[in-house]
Amino acid sequence: MPHAQLDVETLAQEYASKSPQQILQLAMDHFDDLWLSFSGADDIVVLDMAWKINPDIRVFTLDTGRLHPETYRFLEQVRKHYGIQIEVLSPDHQALEAYVKEKGLFDFYENGHGECCGIRKIAPLRRKLSGVDAWITGQRKDQSPTRTNVPVIEVDSAFSTPERELIKFNPLSNYTSEDVWNYIRMLEIPYNSLHERGFVSIGCEPCTRPVLPNQHEREGRWWWEEATQKECGLHGGNLIAKG
């Protein structure tokens, strides 16, 4: 089916209760220019599922320059384990140098993480997505207050343009954290060693900390900010959708 004929809203309803593998198969059936976004945390589950359907799945990751050493090592472990290439997206060095020169390395603690994430994450991602038709994420509804309505398939309101509609697949939308870890343990697939130290949601080193028992996983991210604003912009449509 050509992209223009996809009824995304109907498909989202039809596939809302289907398995992640069925959602991934739908994505692969309809899009040749399809990429999987891998962050090096629990995205390993959706990568494992996708790779088992198509070992040639195209994967990219964002290297902000501020990741934990464990995350970099994990990315290399994943590359070797699956025998895949992982395209690494980096920030524009001139924009980053100008920002750090003006505001230092830890401006986000005082003025919010928006500008830093905009340079280190959003701009590189926008460059990448401007040339693709669809992408796959590891978003789940239970990850944060901003993701409770994440559909399994949607038009990406944050990165679509008037000239180009971008489709986003969220095959793990209905998975819980428990589902993710049951899958990892059962199949004995790689995972970031930071998880063994209380880290659940893992981002940049200065903006990520372990969570305590019974704390929500996203409480370890940007802990100095309001919970309903805890999106870096990669999934900015979540905030827009909630008004």
HELIX and SHEET records of a PDB file:
HELIX    1   1 HIS A    3  GLN A    5  5                                   3    
HELIX    2   2 VAL A    8  GLU A   14  1                                   7    
HELIX    3   3 PRO A   20  HIS A   30  1                                  11    
HELIX    4   4 ILE A   44  ILE A   53  1                                  10    
HELIX    5   5 PRO A   69  TYR A   82  1                                  14    
HELIX    6   6 HIS A   93  LYS A  103  1                                  11    
HELIX    7   7 PHE A  108  ASN A  111  1                                   4    
HELIX    8   8 GLY A  114  CYS A  117  1                                   4    
HELIX    9   9 GLY A  118  ILE A  122  3                                   5    
HELIX   10  10 ALA A  123  LEU A  129  1                                   7    
HELIX   11  11 LYS A  141  GLN A  143  5                                   3    
HELIX   12  12 PRO A  145  ARG A  147  5                                   3    
HELIX   13  13 SER A  177  LEU A  187  1                                  11    
HELIX   14  14 SER A  193  ARG A  197  5                                   5    
HELIX   15  15 GLU A  205  CYS A  207  5                                   3    
HELIX   16  16 GLU A  217  GLY A  220  5                                   4    
HELIX   17  17 ALA A  227  GLN A  229  5                                   3    
HELIX   18  18 GLY A  237  ALA A  241  1                                   5    
SHEET    1   A 6 ILE A  86  LEU A  89  0                                        
SHEET    2   A 6 ARG A  58  LEU A  62  1                                        
SHEET    3   A 6 LEU A  34  SER A  37  1                                        
SHEET    4   A 6 ALA A 134  ILE A 136  1                                        
SHEET    5   A 6 ILE A 167  PHE A 169  1                                        
SHEET    6   A 6 ILE A 153  VAL A 155 -1                                        
END                                                                             
